[in-house]
């Protein structure tokens, strides 16, 4: 499923979502306007993770939203997910592409390193992600990224750019104005009492930017 990559990129976190509430929380995010879902669960319970991923894929398919698996290429292949997101410690992009095929959406974390983004595009990434941009509860020790990375990427690169790290509906506006294609959000969405309402606030940032163009 190759789809336009723009808008709210919702990333799940098992520490923020109560057991048995994953589908409900993600459904709320989608109906609130999330355009991409990433299943991120660092737990060691393989069968549960596969079951969750399969259930999420059915949900995402019903809404026409791509499901990306964090880090785990084998899980993405097993359940037939739309793609995978790779970090610095994961398998090489070329290997992931060989396993998942040309139709898979593959994203790469580039942290605060522009050269990593250039390399990722050259190797066939579908999008890259910079961050963290703001204080993050999910990854408090993550490196700090600058707004100039987004501006430079939008001039130099031909693939979508995502921003991640402590993004709220209030501070996310400056990232959208700088040209970011996707706001990747964890706690600001699934750590909120009403994920649907939270998602809607992020979605409005892109709608407002579109109205201004």
DRENTOR-515896 format. One line per field, with one value per residue (C-alpha): x, y, z. Coordinates in Angstrom, 2 decimals, decimal comma, always signed. Example, Ala and Ser with C-alpha at 12.3 -4.5 7.8 and 13.67 -1.06 7.14 Angstrom:
% residues 2
u <- c(+12,30:+13,67)
v <- c(-4,50:-1,06)
w <- c(+7,80:+7,14)
//
This chain:
% residues 213
u <- c(+0,00:+1,86:-0,09:+0,51:+2,52:+1,22:-0,54:-0,68:+1,53:+0,23:+2,67:+1,35:+2,99:+1,98:+2,91:+0,31:-2,57:-4,39:-4,42:-7,24:-7,72:-5,28:-7,85:-10,14:-7,34:-6,09:-9,62:-10,05:-6,80:-7,90:-11,37:-9,66:-7,65:-4,48:-3,24:-0,55:-0,40:+2,81:+2,65:+5,42:+5,68:+9,04:+7,56:+8,95:+5,59:+5,88:+2,48:+0,66:+2,53:+1,64:-1,99:-2,08:-0,46:-2,93:-5,89:-4,50:-3,99:-7,66:-8,65:-6,29:-7,37:-11,01:-10,10:-7,60:-4,76:-1,32:+0,07:+3,81:+5,65:+8,38:+11,76:+10,53:+10,81:+9,95:+6,70:+5,85:+6,37:+4,47:+1,29:+1,48:+1,80:+2,26:+5,81:+8,38:+10,22:+13,93:+16,27:+20,05:+20,26:+17,89:+18,67:+19,92:+17,31:+18,36:+17,80:+14,40:+13,44:+14,53:+12,38:+9,29:+9,35:+9,16:+5,61:+6,45:+6,64:+10,02:+10,88:+14,20:+15,03:+17,74:+17,79:+19,67:+21,91:+21,20:+23,70:+21,76:+18,70:+20,59:+21,83:+18,37:+16,85:+19,63:+19,00:+15,28:+13,58:+9,99:+10,31:+12,75:+12,21:+14,14:+13,88:+13,50:+12,44:+11,01:+11,33:+10,07:+8,69:+8,91:+12,63:+13,93:+17,56:+17,09:+19,33:+18,08:+17,15:+16,96:+14,29:+16,94:+17,04:+13,45:+14,01:+17,16:+15,48:+12,53:+14,91:+17,28:+15,28:+12,43:+10,80:+8,47:+9,91:+8,49:+9,21:+9,06:+9,71:+7,55:+5,23:+1,97:-0,84:+0,62:+4,29:+3,56:+2,46:+6,04:+7,07:+4,24:+5,08:+8,70:+7,47:+7,32:+5,06:+4,14:+3,98:+4,86:+3,15:+3,13:+2,29:+0,55:-2,01:-2,18:-1,28:-4,36:-7,82:-9,46:-7,20:-9,83:-9,97:-6,18:-5,80:-8,22:-6,14:-3,03:-4,96:-6,18:-2,58:-2,28:-5,71:-4,81:-1,52:-3,33:-5,79:-2,91:-1,20)
v <- c(+0,00:+3,06:+6,03:+9,76:+10,19:+13,35:+14,25:+12,65:+9,59:+7,79:+5,53:+3,10:+2,51:-0,45:+1,48:+4,13:+1,94:-0,26:-4,01:-4,90:-1,29:-1,16:-1,45:+1,06:+3,58:+3,22:+3,41:+6,70:+7,99:+7,06:+8,58:+11,67:+11,95:+9,87:+8,95:+6,41:+3,97:+2,50:-0,50:-0,05:-2,59:-3,53:-6,40:-9,92:-11,67:-12,64:-14,33:-11,38:-8,91:-10,89:-11,10:-7,35:-6,60:-8,79:-7,17:-3,71:-4,57:-5,52:-2,24:-0,17:-1,89:-1,09:+2,60:+2,62:+3,58:+1,96:-0,04:+0,26:-2,05:-0,57:-2,28:-5,85:-6,79:-10,43:-9,40:-7,04:-9,85:-12,40:-10,35:-8,68:-5,15:-2,23:-1,56:-1,12:+1,68:+1,17:+2,64:+2,67:-0,76:-2,55:-4,53:-2,58:-0,93:-2,96:-6,21:-5,04:-4,12:-7,54:-9,25:-7,03:-6,19:-3,05:-2,17:-1,93:+1,47:+1,73:+4,64:+5,40:+7,27:+9,84:+11,51:+14,81:+13,58:+14,99:+12,68:+9,68:+11,10:+11,54:+7,96:+6,64:+8,28:+6,94:+3,44:+3,63:+4,80:+5,99:+8,58:+9,71:+10,94:+13,53:+14,08:+14,64:+18,27:+18,84:+17,22:+13,66:+11,37:+8,37:+8,88:+11,49:+10,84:+11,22:+13,66:+17,15:+17,93:+21,41:+23,03:+23,66:+19,91:+20,04:+23,09:+21,60:+18,26:+19,85:+21,61:+18,70:+15,49:+14,16:+11,93:+12,88:+14,09:+13,19:+14,92:+13,15:+13,90:+15,74:+17,14:+18,68:+20,41:+23,68:+23,27:+21,16:+24,18:+25,44:+22,05:+22,04:+25,62:+24,55:+22,00:+18,70:+16,17:+14,10:+14,66:+11,40:+11,35:+8,88:+10,35:+13,42:+11,04:+7,76:+9,34:+11,57:+10,88:+11,27:+10,10:+11,02:+14,61:+14,77:+13,39:+15,96:+18,80:+17,54:+17,02:+20,60:+21,84:+20,38:+21,62:+25,14:+24,99:+23,82:+26,69:+29,17:+27,91)
w <- c(+0,00:-1,26:+0,01:+0,43:+3,61:+5,22:+8,43:+11,86:+12,24:+15,33:+17,20:+19,79:+23,16:+25,31:+28,46:+27,66:+26,48:+28,97:+28,25:+25,89:+24,75:+21,84:+19,05:+20,72:+21,16:+17,59:+16,22:+18,05:+16,57:+13,05:+13,36:+14,75:+11,55:+11,89:+8,41:+9,38:+12,30:+13,67:+15,98:+18,52:+21,32:+22,83:+24,86:+24,62:+24,22:+20,56:+20,16:+21,72:+19,54:+16,43:+17,50:+18,15:+14,81:+12,91:+14,64:+13,95:+10,29:+9,92:+11,58:+9,46:+6,25:+7,03:+7,17:+4,29:+6,63:+6,38:+9,30:+9,89:+12,30:+14,47:+14,09:+13,52:+9,85:+10,57:+12,25:+9,41:+6,91:+9,00:+9,32:+5,92:+7,30:+4,92:+6,02:+8,73:+10,49:+11,05:+13,66:+13,81:+15,46:+13,08:+9,94:+6,89:+4,70:+1,66:+3,57:+4,80:+1,24:-0,03:+2,59:+2,35:-1,35:-3,39:-2,34:+1,35:+3,04:+4,76:+7,02:+8,66:+11,85:+11,17:+14,60:+14,12:+11,30:+7,85:+6,14:+7,42:+5,66:+2,40:+2,60:+3,47:+0,43:-1,80:-0,48:-1,22:+1,97:+1,53:+4,28:+6,95:+10,50:+12,50:+16,24:+19,06:+18,63:+22,11:+25,53:+25,18:+27,87:+25,54:+24,86:+27,32:+26,39:+22,63:+20,76:+20,01:+16,40:+14,91:+12,78:+10,12:+9,45:+8,21:+6,04:+4,56:+3,93:+2,17:-0,21:-0,75:-0,42:-2,53:+0,11:+2,98:+6,27:+9,68:+12,97:+16,33:+19,97:+22,47:+19,81:+21,04:+19,16:+20,44:+19,45:+16,36:+14,36:+13,92:+12,52:+10,00:+9,02:+8,49:+5,96:+7,83:+6,13:+9,17:+12,91:+14,65:+18,04:+20,93:+24,35:+22,98:+21,51:+23,43:+26,74:+26,58:+28,06:+24,64:+21,77:+19,17:+20,32:+20,59:+17,06:+15,75:+17,18:+15,37:+12,15:+12,25:+12,05:+8,57:+7,54:+8,65:+6,77:+3,64:+3,88:+4,07:+0,92)
//
